[in-house]
């Protein structure tokens, strides 16, 4: 404990970087508590290292409490908004580029299945397709392949 108090600025910076690393790497930036705490620890350690604040445990506790609260108030909404952004474009993959020939008529009332990669997929289309039509996959969802005729 004496070693930490003798080297308090460096210890605060190290603990701050550790908290930031845990937040980003392990928790995937899902909670912001360690992010705010990590930023305040790094900032207070830097203030103490450059002599702006006297390096003692009481000052460290006060500065970190205040900085964590201020950072939370200032950064909560922008970080929440950043976290809520979603990419709406569909994922492109080679998987969607498969094509095959229908072995049955494909209608709304008739369920057609296709064995691909060890999985039995249900085949759907926006229009009815006769048996023998060569189709390609245009979209996929859980257990369903949406197809369209190949031209």
N, C-alpha and C positions, 0 to 999 in steps of 0.2 A: 504493500500500500504506500510505503514511503517513496518508492521509486515512481509511482504514478503522480503523487503530489509534487515531487521535485521536478518532474517533467510533464506537468499538467497540459501546457499548450499542445505538445506533440501527442500526448495520450488522447486529448479531445479530438484532434484531427484524425488520428488513426481510428478511433471509435466511430467518428462521423463517416469516414470512408467505408468502414465495415457495415454500418447501418445502410448507407446508400447502396452498397453492393448487394446486401441481402434483399433490399426492396426491389432492385432492378433485376438481378439475376435469379434469385430463388422465388420471389413472390410475383415476378413478372409485372411490376408496377401496378398491381391490383389494389393495394392499399397505399395510402399516401402518408400514413403516420410515420413510418421509418424514414421516408423521404424528407419530411419536414424536420424530424429530429436530426437526421444526418446532416442536412444543410446547416442547421443551427449549431451543431457540434463543430463542424468544420469552420464556420464563421467565428464562433467564440474562441476556438483554439487559435485562429489566425489573429484575432484582436489581441489575445494574450501574448502571442509570440512576438508581435511587433510593439508591445508595450502600451497599447491603447487602454488596456484594462489590467489591473493587478491580478496575477495568476494565483487564485486560491479557490477552494471548493465552493465557498459561499457565492462568490462572483460567478463561477461556472454554472451553478444551479440557477441563479437568478437570470443570467443572460440567456441560458438555454430555454428556460421556461418562457420568457418573454419572446425570444426569437421564434421559437416553435409556434407559439400562438399567432404572432404577426404573420409568419410565413403561411400558416394554415388559412388565415383570413384572406391574405392576398392571392394565394395560388390555388385555393380549392376549386373555385368555379372554372378557371381556365384549364386546369388539369382534368376536371370532370368532363368538360366539353371535348377536350382532346381524346379522352378515353372513350367517349360515346360515338365518335366518328366511325362509320362503317364503310367498307368498300362494297359497292353494290354491283360491280361488274362480275359476271360469271367467271369461274376459274376455267381456263383453257388447259386441256390435257390431251395426251394421245388416246386416252381411254374413250373419249367422246367420238373419236374418228373411226370407230369400227363400223363395218357394214356386213350385211348378211341377207339371205333370201328367206322370206317368210314361208313357213311350212304349213300354215293354216290361214284361213281368212281372219283379218283383224277388224273387228267391229267393236262397238261400245258394249254390246251384250256378251261377246265372246272373249274370254280371257286367254291370251296367248303368252306362252313363256318361252324364254330362250336361255340356254345354258351357256354361260360365258365365265371363264376364269373360275370354274368350280362353284358358281353361284347360279341359282335359278332366278332369272330376272323376269318380271312382268313387262310385257311390251305394250305400249300405248301410242296412239297417234291421234292427231286432231281430225283426221278423216278416215273413212273405212278403206281398207286396202285388201285386195284379193290375194289368195295363196299364190306363191311364186314371184311376188313383187320383190325386187332388190331394194333394200332400204338401208339408210345410214342413221346412226344415232346422232341426234341434234342436242339432246339435253338428258341429264340424268338426275334422279333423286333417289331417296332411300328405297332400294329394291325395284325401281322402275326405270326403264329406258324408253325415252320418247324418240320416235323414229319418223322419218319422212322418206318418200320414195327418192331413189337416186335417178337423176336425169341424164 
